[in-house]
Amino acid sequence: MLSAKKTAAAAESHDKRAEREEAQFTPLQDHGNSGEHSHATRRREHARYKVELDVSLGSDHNFYVGFVENMSTGGVFIATHMLRAVGEVFDITIHIPSSDSMITGTGEVRWVREYSERSNVPPGMGVRFIHLEPGSLEAIEHFLGRREPIFYDDD
């Protein structure tokens, strides 16, 4: 019975991935000699966690708020229609509910997912933390330590 559940879960995961293929991704080009996209050749380095957090993004020219949908100690996915350019670096502040802790630092857009009427996944961007202020990494680890990681089926 357990193997039937695993088979059904794997089929459901495959179906969800097939639905997501309709979304348009723009990844950051790897500047190494291979010319391949870095995300295509590497597995995730950090476990990701489903979260619902407000985020403030700022730069020299503008400021706006988005919504963090998943997070790891290495970065976040920000659901937003106000996409930044791949490779853009900006200040980031993530507000942790029921806490005085804030995660602050600098992030870089690694890829964007554009809006598509045919897709059931939100537009947004994958952001890698390139600098975190003192205490921010500990705040992330403490916050995520109370959650179960998201399971990604790589088959």
LOVEX-857067 format. One record per residue (C-alpha): z, y, x; residue number from 1; residue in three letters. Coordinates in nm, 3 decimals. Layout:
         z         y         x   num   residu
         Z         Y         X   NUM      Ala
...
***
This chain:
         z         y         x   num   residu
     0.000     0.000     0.000     1      Met
     0.083     0.237     0.284     2      Leu
    -0.259     0.190     0.445     3      Ser
    -0.425     0.271     0.111     4      Ala
    -0.225     0.596     0.098     5      Lys
    -0.330     0.680     0.454     6      Lys
    -0.693     0.603     0.370     7      Thr
    -0.675     0.823     0.059     8      Ala
    -0.509     1.103     0.260     9      Ala
    -0.776     1.078     0.529    10      Ala
    -1.053     1.093     0.267    11      Ala
    -0.890     1.398     0.106    12      Glu
    -0.858     1.566     0.447    13      Ser
    -1.227     1.494     0.516    14      His
    -1.325     1.640     0.177    15      Asp
    -1.125     1.957     0.246    16      Lys
    -1.292     1.997     0.588    17      Arg
    -1.633     1.952     0.425    18      Ala
    -1.551     2.233     0.178    19      Glu
    -1.452     2.463     0.465    20      Arg
    -1.787     2.417     0.637    21      Glu
    -1.923     2.674     0.391    22      Glu
    -1.715     2.948     0.557    23      Ala
    -1.883     3.147     0.833    24      Gln
    -1.700     3.147     1.169    25      Phe
    -1.757     3.375     1.464    26      Thr
    -1.568     3.240     1.768    27      Pro
    -1.493     3.414     2.095    28      Leu
    -1.748     3.310     2.356    29      Gln
    -1.597     3.133     2.658    30      Asp
    -1.698     3.320     2.971    31      His
    -1.685     3.008     3.189    32      Gly
    -1.989     2.838     3.339    33      Asn
    -2.031     2.594     3.052    34      Ser
    -2.143     2.855     2.798    35      Gly
    -1.968     2.659     2.521    36      Glu
    -1.714     2.800     2.281    37      His
    -1.365     2.742     2.414    38      Ser
    -1.227     2.630     2.074    39      His
    -1.486     2.354     2.050    40      Ala
    -1.378     2.188     2.372    41      Thr
    -0.999     2.216     2.342    42      Arg
    -0.745     2.080     2.103    43      Arg
    -0.476     2.314     1.975    44      Arg
    -0.213     2.379     2.237    45      Glu
     0.064     2.463     1.987    46      His
     0.169     2.306     1.658    47      Ala
     0.078     2.528     1.361    48      Arg
     0.303     2.595     1.063    49      Tyr
     0.220     2.711     0.712    50      Lys
     0.392     3.044     0.652    51      Val
     0.367     3.344     0.421    52      Glu
     0.445     3.658     0.620    53      Leu
     0.342     4.021     0.615    54      Asp
     0.182     4.153     0.932    55      Val
     0.107     4.506     1.048    56      Ser
    -0.188     4.562     1.279    57      Leu
    -0.237     4.882     1.468    58      Gly
    -0.466     5.039     1.723    59      Ser
    -0.540     5.387     1.851    60      Asp
    -0.759     5.459     1.548    61      His
    -0.620     5.278     1.247    62      Asn
    -0.336     5.075     1.093    63      Phe
    -0.335     4.815     0.818    64      Tyr
    -0.135     4.530     0.676    65      Val
    -0.246     4.169     0.638    66      Gly
    -0.098     3.835     0.549    67      Phe
    -0.011     3.560     0.800    68      Val
    -0.107     3.221     0.656    69      Glu
    -0.019     3.000     0.950    70      Asn
     0.154     3.051     1.281    71      Met
     0.231     2.886     1.613    72      Ser
     0.403     3.008     1.926    73      Thr
     0.053     3.085     2.059    74      Gly
    -0.091     3.287     1.771    75      Gly
    -0.154     3.334     1.399    76      Val
    -0.420     3.318     1.132    77      Phe
    -0.429     3.648     0.943    78      Ile
    -0.587     3.633     0.598    79      Ala
    -0.763     3.964     0.540    80      Thr
    -1.093     4.115     0.432    81      His
    -1.052     4.385     0.698    82      Met
    -1.178     4.182     0.991    83      Leu
    -1.161     4.300     1.349    84      Arg
    -1.429     4.225     1.607    85      Ala
    -1.397     3.906     1.809    86      Val
    -1.236     3.994     2.141    87      Gly
    -1.063     4.306     2.006    88      Glu
    -0.706     4.358     2.127    89      Val
    -0.447     4.531     1.907    90      Phe
    -0.074     4.573     1.848    91      Asp
     0.079     4.328     1.603    92      Ile
     0.410     4.328     1.416    93      Thr
     0.511     4.033     1.198    94      Ile
     0.794     4.078     0.952    95      His
     1.026     3.778     0.912    96      Ile
     1.181     3.760     0.563    97      Pro
     1.561     3.741     0.527    98      Ser
     1.603     3.852     0.887    99      Ser
     1.632     4.165     1.096   100      Asp
     1.401     3.999     1.351   101      Ser
     1.047     4.127     1.397   102      Met
     0.778     3.970     1.611   103      Ile
     0.603     4.239     1.810   104      Thr
     0.339     4.226     2.077   105      Gly
    -0.032     4.235     2.143   106      Thr
    -0.293     3.998     2.003   107      Gly
    -0.660     3.923     2.065   108      Glu
    -0.906     3.816     1.795   109      Val
    -1.039     3.474     1.900   110      Arg
    -1.251     3.402     1.590   111      Trp
    -1.318     3.540     1.244   112      Val
    -1.393     3.369     0.913   113      Arg
    -1.604     3.586     0.688   114      Glu
    -1.580     3.590     0.310   115      Tyr
    -1.803     3.346     0.124   116      Ser
    -1.832     3.307    -0.254   117      Glu
    -1.905     2.936    -0.195   118      Arg
    -1.581     2.874    -0.006   119      Ser
    -1.229     2.827    -0.135   120      Asn
    -1.071     2.940     0.194   121      Val
    -0.979     3.303     0.255   122      Pro
    -1.151     3.528     0.506   123      Pro
    -0.948     3.625     0.807   124      Gly
    -0.912     3.594     1.180   125      Met
    -0.748     3.373     1.437   126      Gly
    -0.538     3.585     1.671   127      Val
    -0.394     3.468     2.004   128      Arg
    -0.077     3.633     2.130   129      Phe
    -0.150     3.784     2.470   130      Ile
     0.184     3.963     2.506   131      His
     0.509     3.933     2.311   132      Leu
     0.797     4.178     2.339   133      Glu
     1.133     4.036     2.458   134      Pro
     1.297     3.828     2.186   135      Gly
     0.975     3.776     1.989   136      Ser
     0.900     3.425     2.120   137      Leu
     1.257     3.322     2.045   138      Glu
     1.225     3.469     1.693   139      Ala
     0.905     3.266     1.638   140      Ile
     1.065     2.946     1.766   141      Glu
     1.375     2.998     1.551   142      His
     1.170     3.077     1.240   143      Phe
     0.929     2.784     1.287   144      Leu
     1.208     2.544     1.384   145      Gly
     1.303     2.520     1.015   146      Arg
     0.953     2.412     0.905   147      Arg
     0.729     2.108     0.924   148      Glu
     0.406     2.150     1.126   149      Pro
     0.067     2.141     0.956   150      Ile
    -0.109     1.809     1.010   151      Phe
    -0.467     1.830     1.139   152      Tyr
    -0.676     1.514     1.120   153      Asp
    -0.909     1.531     1.422   154      Asp
    -1.107     1.216     1.330   155      Asp
***
